[in-house]
Amino acid sequence: MTTNEKKEPETQFEGTVQDKSHGAGVGLATYVILAAVAVIFVIVIAVGFISRQKAEADLKQATAAAAIATVNVIYPQAGAPTDEIVLPGNTQAFTDAPIFARTNGYVKSWHVDIGTRVKKGQLLAEIETPEVDQQLQQARADLKTAQANLRQAEITADRWEALWKTDSVSKQETDVAVSAFHAMKATVDSNMSNVRRLEELQGFEKIYAPFDGVITARNTDIGALINSGASTTPTQELFHLAAINTLRVFVNVPQLYSQAVRPGATASLTLDEFPGKSFSGTIARNSNSIDPASRTLLVEVDVDNRNGTLLPGAYVRVHLKLPQSVNSVTIPANTLLFRSEGLRVGVVRNGRAELVPLTIGRDYGNSVEVLSGLQPTDAVIVNPSDSLISGTTVQVNAAPAQAAAQ
């Protein structure tokens, strides 16, 4: 009994210690859980912030990369040095003139047709002029009347002057008679001029060739009504005459070669209809002025054509010798930029586009010859944008640009 009573307080104390230990363990666990949750929350926020920063950086990088234009480039092909240039030209007759009528009437006959070679003064056609003939007859009759009146006035004037010397008539009456004589003389002169004018018009009834040449057009026929004057409609042109013994060939020479074409120098011509054959010509003259639109010099080459092989109006290629060889490169035509300040091409240098001026030589259609401004090592942009400006950042397409250029 006594033993049990002594043990009860000890049991109560042990229960109290156990309760306190259990409470302390629960509080520590709760703190650990809260700390872990806080750490996880911080980690989640940090991961989200870092992801957002990386996404923004990636977006900026992608935007900057997208803003850089990707271009195809091609390298100029070096050409062999050339000592001549070949330019297109047109042949023209040395003298070319339309033949008009200078009198009114009807075509009575024509004696030449297209292709006829004529000499200077050869009869080409005849015109009937009945109205002019009648006017001439009337003018001659008026002239005869005026001449008869002149003779009468002259006799009267001489008579009055003789009478005045004897004081048989007054000075006034004598002066009237003399004045009438001079007036009649002027009338005769006027009628004579009118007769000569009509005779000249009648002389135009026959149309003659003004120079040696060939008839290239006949625009009239027998019975056609003819109106005088060269200012009439083009259908009133009777014939067209061209002198083709010597032909003029006009060619536009680029400004770069303007010093190479001097009067007296030789040139050769080739035509597609005469393969393997060339015709010799001489540079006769040039315009001594550069055309501001095309930057070319107009040059005339005279070619002897007495055998009539060449025809006026034909397309020819003119070969002009250069004083020294010229090195050039060739680029596709779709690399050219036509700007107000002149012809340009885009070249990629140090990751940026630069607009380079250049001088063009021959035009081959799909490609052009560049005489100055480019080197074979220059990366030329193919199909450049019209808005391209110098300093624009570009990146070169890794794919070959040869196909794009073609």
Steps between C-alpha positions, in 0.01 A plus 500: 500500500770730592705402206225573251437844644859595466510401131200714379681837495782351298251378240342842464837666444593261226174572316565872513851464349371282223230755413753779479733296279217412263394868471854609420527236224177615338613865494834414340335297225262784423789744475687269266196461276442874484864560425492240223188657351663843510812366334294330230302822445819701466642241260185510290506880483871498413449239228208697355701825501799335341278336236335832423835674469629225272183519288534876467865466405416229245221720358731799468763285334246348261357844418845641434585199283173532308569868437822412316425440134627180345643553154636286221833607356699421191855579405579684173656294227823643370509553124792484266665834418343654190648736244175583323137570575200383303200732496166493316445745216253593226580572138350801327523634147757776463229721345133425545222724368127486421399627155194729496324684218525878474194546280136393502361249255467131420768237452539445127769231516774362725823346375666344806394259772646372827850364463576705189845658500481851358748770404482866588264677258323181388126538430291335771141601416286749304201695624218654297423855615207637292428782747859620497507482121191720477639746753822522300312571177301774674817649652669511161198673349500755781870555438442571132223747586723674750785516249270659239379754752861567594592580140204736474589668828861537388395669172267731687764594754760574231250713309401703805862557591573632148198731516602626845838605363319732255269622777204351317376310809529555869750335730217337695359322197848383399566357849169310491592337170848404624358356824250292302789360299694396813187346656438296187863388502456371858185316390696328225770395750234358731339301219837370392570377856163326509573328170838380627340368821244299307766374262694377802190322630445352158861380509413301814274282286807283452653358819872427487734320739697751712795260552625151416328233702240227516122536522390352832131595479240598238181643647309612192348365180358622170200728547574581864417855609813692599513796738809714492732556797704283733279589799215275391413168658754215470275326247575786256865393481552379143832320536767436760859512380806375689867528412654169609843506336626604842315404818504672835512274807404666827618338823481613864839452665514486884668795666788279620604436137429849368870583474561190289283615208675764300405622150706315242534179702387174342209284609355174376139385464347154524147388415312181578410452132871497408659252743876510507517818293582852615471839332751777547396852601652826613401711798388823332386714791341499845257726682771636737240478776413232755130420520406564867227235491705205369854633566599411144668678208327490161751394235456482121686234300497534120506177297569469127199324343543556126426133435167534685561205732386681813149637531397815688311436821687175576615401848878454523767438760775758502846384612712785637866457589616613844837667560576254783360181648222530756446251786141437591270271698153366423202499738135392458255768397282433806769641730464856367330782687377797296518805724461870429869554571595231247548126463587314822554145632482374859821346637531320837800624698557423871143387546351817354368594158669775302368660181784520249489710179622330187559556130323271255656381176321253278150375572457127438134486599506277809836640606700819459865586476635719782803705408566664836366490856517124575765237565466120457518464881198724570187325630223654289141477626258325265151650459560783748205682651415842360512633857856378560732770634868506590575386855210253527596189701455185293588134524603287206292196418707188532331348194676566168363806322584389146152359443340814644712715270394300197 
